[in-house]
Amino acid sequence: MLYTQLRSFHTVATHGGFTAASKALGIGQPTITSQVKALEGYFRVELFHRRGRRVELTDTGKALLAITQRLMVCEAEARDMLNAVGGFHTGHLKVAAVGPYHATEMLAAFSERYPGIKVSVTVGNSCESLKALSEYRADVGVLAQISDDPRFHSIPYTCHPVAVFVNTDHPWTHRRSIRLKELERQRFVLREVGSTTRRAFEEALKRAGVNIDVVMEIGSREAVWMAVQRGIGIGVVSEFEFVPHPRLRMLKIADAEICVYAHVVCLVERQRSRLIRSFLGVVDTLLASHNSTAMAESA
């Protein structure tokens, strides 16, 4: 009975309310409400502040959530182990990624090798993805940046140059490259603080002593592209992520090497999970294929 109550608490906490938890678990809302109330009543604690339809965790609730996150991970790993014995035909891999472009190749290869495994992907910047990993809301991350944190196991995957892009009405539209000094006082539309591409670009500007005019910050890659299309400013993008468009032109940065990297990351303590090991095995296979192709092209 305690486990059922803890599961209901955990789902309410992670989904932000009783209605959302009811949908996630496929259980009636009154049942979930009564289970959480029973948990609070038995231990004489308050786990949530109720504010209309919204709920917020109390300090006790936050402490309990840290425990139930580990409990849910253990449940998933027990399921992984049993699936392994039975042939590993089912499961659910949760991936946190900085964008679809970095992760698509890995996800396609993984799904081809393990067609019965459900895969869900949440997209956010590297800081958000690392947080999802540390809170057990994601199994693996495909990130553009990884700090020197002993909690995480990281595999370097790819390296991509950073470029700028303009709309077709911009005076630079017929150029192929640009020098950093030419960006002085230019109007820019950038991703939010925390974006690895933005950080790498701004560090290069600082080293070169170049100041730009950031006229807009947008927390969506697609919205940045739309703003640049409308001529609001210049955008910054990894060359790998640039999508050709009739209203946009990409310009390489000629006099600076500015790169972003893709890393595959998981918690060190979860490396032995069958599901995570299987995904990392797919990554190793892809890296070996990349290296073979690079060697053949350089020969």
Sequence and secondary structure as in RCSB ss.txt:
>XXXX:A:sequence
MLYTQLRSFHTVATHGGFTAASKALGIGQPTITSQVKALEGYFRVELFHRRGRRVELTDTGKALLAITQRLMVCE
AEARDMLNAVGGFHTGHLKVAAVGPYHATEMLAAFSERYPGIKVSVTVGNSCESLKALSEYRADVGVLAQISDDP
RFHSIPYTCHPVAVFVNTDHPWTHRRSIRLKELERQRFVLREVGSTTRRAFEEALKRAGVNIDVVMEIGSREAVW
MAVQRGIGIGVVSEFEFVPHPRLRMLKIADAEICVYAHVVCLVERQRSRLIRSFLGVVDTLLASHNSTAMAESA
>XXXX:A:secstr
 HHHHHHHHHHHHHHTSHHHHHHHHT  HHHHHHHHHHHHHHHT   EEEETTEEEE HHHHHHHHHHHHHHHHH
HHHHHHHHHHTTS  EEEEEEES HHHHHHHHHHHHHH TTEEEEEEE  HHHHHHHHHTTS SEEEES   S T
TEEEEEEEEEEEEEEEETTSTTTT SEE GGGGTT EEEEE TT HHHHHHHHHHHHHT   EEEEEES HHHHH
HHHHTTS BEEEEGGG    TTEEEEEETT   EEEEEEEEEGGGTT HHHHHHHHHHHHHHHHHHHHHHHHH 
